Amino acid sequence: MKSKRFWEVDFLRGIAVVMMIIFHALFDLAYFGKYHFNVVYGFWLLFARLTAIIFLFLVGISLTLSYNRRSARFSSFLVRGLKIFGFGLLITLVTWLFFSEETIIFGVLHLIGLSIIISYPFIKRKYLSLAAGIAAIVAGYWLSTKAFAFTWLMWLGVVPQKLITFDYFPLLPWFGVVLLGVFAGNVLYPKGRKRIRLPELGRFVPFNIVCFLGRNSLIIYLLHQPVLMAIMYFFF
């Protein structure tokens, strides 16, 4: 039997998809030199960080829903995580071929893929996930103030000197956001059931459209940049 989806989770993820597309459109316009948007500081940096936080927080919630609904085994988490990590490696290859100086070594898909795998021990331990999530964020913040002369631990959050990349989401602090989502998922959806009753707004067209984006966030993530670049090539 098909598992019932919670419209509010898809809706919030859909909002994050819209925010992601807006930010990347502005980033592309700035990168290709057509407009001078300051997208790496100030408001737009906060906008991008908020988008990532929403996505990763919902990853944690979705993992608890998946586990509670299907009593998922570690093997299912492993396969799912490796699949998404594989998409991350594909993006690494593409950026290395076309934008070698800004190659994405460990971006958001690498992070999500690895987080899915290593989050499994935390899924049923909500208070452990809360404590570990806070610790990961604090540790990541501390590491972000330092710079190191080697690169082999950049996936963890040990930031190398003169790092240049389009996308960088190390485990510390960002895995902490996923773990906070795991905690929230256990609190808000114990045993995969909604604790707080909400009106079923997902049936209405504007909400349903946004929910559709949320349900298909991965494919949109993979395709939206090529589409944006094609549009810019056509117009500019």
C-alpha positions, 0 to 999 in steps of 0.5 A: 500500500502506498504510504500517505504523504504529509502535504506540509512536508512536501509544501515546505520542501517546495518552498525551498525549491523555489528559493533555490531556483531564485538564488541560482538564477541570480547567481548565474546572472552574476557569474556570467557577468550580465548583472552585478548581484552581490550573492555571496554576502549579506541578504542573499547569503542568508537567503541561500543558507536558509534554503539549505537549512530547510532542505536539510532539516526536512531530510531529517524529518523524511528519514524518520517518516521513512523509517517509522512507516516501513521499519526500514533496515540499514540496507535501504538507507545505505542504498538510498544514500549511495544513490544520492552520493552518486549524483553528487559525484556526477556533479563533481565530474561535470563541474570539473569538466566545465568549471575546473577552478570551482569544482564541487568536491563536497556539495549538498548532494554529497552531504545528503547522501552520506548523512542518510547513511550515518544518520541510521543509528540516530533515527530512533534516539531523538534526544541523542540526535538533538544533542549530536546535532547541536554538537555538530553545529557548534563544532562546524562553526568553530572549524569554519573560523580556521583554515588548514593547509591540507584538503583531505578532511574538507568533507568533514568541515576542516576548511582548506586554505584558499578554498574555491568551489561553487558548493561546499556543505561539509558534515560539520556543521551541516549534518547537525541540521539533518540530526535536528530534523531527525529529532523534530521528525520523532517529536512531530510524527511519532511512529510516522503519525501526525501529532498536530492536525493541520487543515488539508490545504494540499488539495488546493491548486496553489498548495498542490503546485508547490507540493509537486515541486517538493515531491520532485525536488531531487530531479528539479535540483539536477535539472534546474541549472542546465535549464537556467543556463540554456535560458541565459544562453538563448537570451544573452 
